[in-house]
Amino acid sequence: MKNILITGGAGFIGSHTAVQLVEAGLNPIIIDDLSNSHEKVLARLEEITGKSLVFYKGDCSDRSLLDEIASAHDISGIIHFAAFKAVGESTEKPLKYYQNNIGSLLALLDFMKAKQIKDLVFSSSCTVYGQPEILPVTEKTPRQEAESPYGNTKKICEDILVDYVKSHPGIRVISLRYFNPVGAHPSGKIGELPIGTPANLVPFVTQTAAGIREKLTVFGDDYDTPDGSCVRDFIHVMDLADAHVKALGYLGEQQVDFYDVFNVGTGKGNTVLEVIRTFERVNGVKLNFEIGSRRAGDIVKIWADTTKINSVLKWQPSFSLEDSMRDSWNWQIKL
Ligand code: UD1
């Protein structure tokens, strides 16, 4: 069975990807420093998969730990999730973001070279597109100047990968540009677990519905969109996780050095108010929300053109927004 190292494998997207890897007959080796995740996720993963999983607690830029892992397991590919992702914090502590997000990628590339590991799937983000002029965005849509140091780390990491692949024959890399990941494993055993006050919409929605937060504020309803609230492409985390498995499979078929990027979204835009209404409808819960002022730096509308990933990786989303809202809520009540 092939061993796939997943950095940040105890986190939201990483943990769901671990499940999908096992489903696909691959063996995830998880490394996570637990800075934004919990160790108990491991037990949950074992409950879901019925397998015992290998877990290393530590920093994925710690070369001696990586070497220790490689001497115990023959690693055939890496999925690199581990990164800081709080946009607001990144503007206050940019160096923390540059150091961690770029440093860890550099360390992993060096490790891959030393151990002759060929394949890497990198977590990028639709943040690289900024506010695009033409929608939906394809992978050819020009990237824009980043709105935050966090966004800039994603752009820089993509650029590093392009250069690295050019100069390292045999290396195969895919960057996946995630749109807005939501939902949870349908069992409710794993999901998104933000530490402190959530910055993202759906955790704020579920925590408000659960009474942890008093009220949700919708950041603006006077934008040029169907109902005035912002538009995003909300992708169920299980579908997103599956895209990583497809990406690894595709890398394995490439004969020479290879780099490509794929959007991972549903191809559909939904407004913030649609998300709220859908959440209320499918779960039969009333949400306490008010319309507030716009959030500085918000993108007004963005959703993905998914033609490329549909045709090249043969990937299709199978969960709807309704499923996402049901699974997010199921996870919140089980917490
Ligand atoms: C944000 C980041 C993006 C990052 C992504 C990771 C910004 C500007 N962008 O994306 O770089 O990759 O998270 O998941 O921060 N909303 C409310 N009320 C809330 C929270 C959110 O109305 O309490 C709205 C926002 O205004 C936005 C939408 O919900 O229109 C989605 O917000 P969010 O979940 O923060 O994601 P993004 O802004 O798309």
Residues whose N, C-alpha, C, O or C-beta is under 5 A from the ligand:
A	BS01	UD1	V87 S125 T127 A199 N200 L201 F204 T217 V218 F219 C230 V272 R295 G297 D298 I299
